[in-house]
């Protein structure tokens, strides 16, 4: 009789577009991402606030009566995924000069669309690194208020950088006298910009320590912010309770950023042995966006990327992947970040296959996008695992991602904080 009631409640709930806890999810298999153990027939129970209150074998788990019951007994469950480097307000159709035609209000609308795509792809939390006009702050707040659908967000607002650097807009001629929102030269100007960014809602600070690939007129291996400037930024941000993420392709910029106390190095393309050793010594996370190379070289020209950007990617793309493998084998701390927005949002999981191709085991890649990413975000007590006291962020796939990580490219079910965001099984 109890089984019949469970099924009836399950069928009823599948007819609803969304539901927010309390509830219970029965998983045919559940991956413990801490240990790599695959557990059979587990039930995850969560309360009305969307917080997990118990996880255990279905036969031994007490499920409160009258709650949502979802049967995923033919699926594999794991925690909601985390991408620590996204640009939700960016779009691969708006690279190069076409980007100049996108207003701040339009960028916010693009971001709302991409937030939903990202959540439905199984990424229940993201860190957004750079957006014009604090559009990412608005999207985060809209999601938190329930106005729009999307992942839980940590946002940086406008990225900080030098005049004419990767974080500036170098596409316009001099008569426009234009500088991007986050431009700040010198230690004290950079400190002031940190304070301003925090004032307007940033959860963390993003800086450009080196040149970049998709910017005009600079080179990825060229230092931009100085050690002194980065030390000032890190000190000011940490004083205000914010972490700092540094865009850094170049060898020297990576090492300067780590020495300055930056919390994560983004891209990390040309890191050397000394840089890897420094990252391990300081506990700095390395974030390698190693799927991007495929999209830039195959689709970049059609997407409007500058010819110089394609040439720069040809020089750093394979080196970045080789250094990813080297850093992982050396034991550096690594988190999953994709630079989504360079390629289409919702394709974030395509990076997992590249991570395995370049040296990780499937579990290593999954841990980078769960427990490691949660630690980098400062939310290890809330996300990244399916354990009591954490948010009920759960995804399900039909295959076994611990054996074939590409199964994560086809997420069938998404639960974020106890609210169903996707359920492809309901239509069957």
Secondary structure, DSSP 8 states (H G I E B T S, - for coil): -HHHHHHHHHHHHHTSS--BSSEEEEEEEEE-TTT--EEEEEEEEE-TTSBEEEEEEGGG----TTSEEEEEEEEEEEE-EEEEEE-TT--TTS-GGGGGG--HHHHHHHHHHHHHHHHHTTEEEEEE---GGGHHHHHHHHHHTTSS---EEEE--S-BB-TTSTTS--SS-GGG----TTB--SHHHHHHHHHHHHHTT-SSEEEE-B--SSSSS--TTSB-S-HHHHHHHHHHHHHTT--EEEEE-SHHHHHHHHHHT-SEEEE-TT--HHHHHHHHHHT-EEE--TTHHHHHHHHTTTTT--HHHHHHHHHHHHHHHHHHHHHHHTT--B-----BTSS-TT-TTHHHHHHHHTT--HHHHHHHTTHHHHHHHT-TTTSSS--TTSB--EEEESS-TTT-GGGGGS--EEEETTEEEEEGGGG-
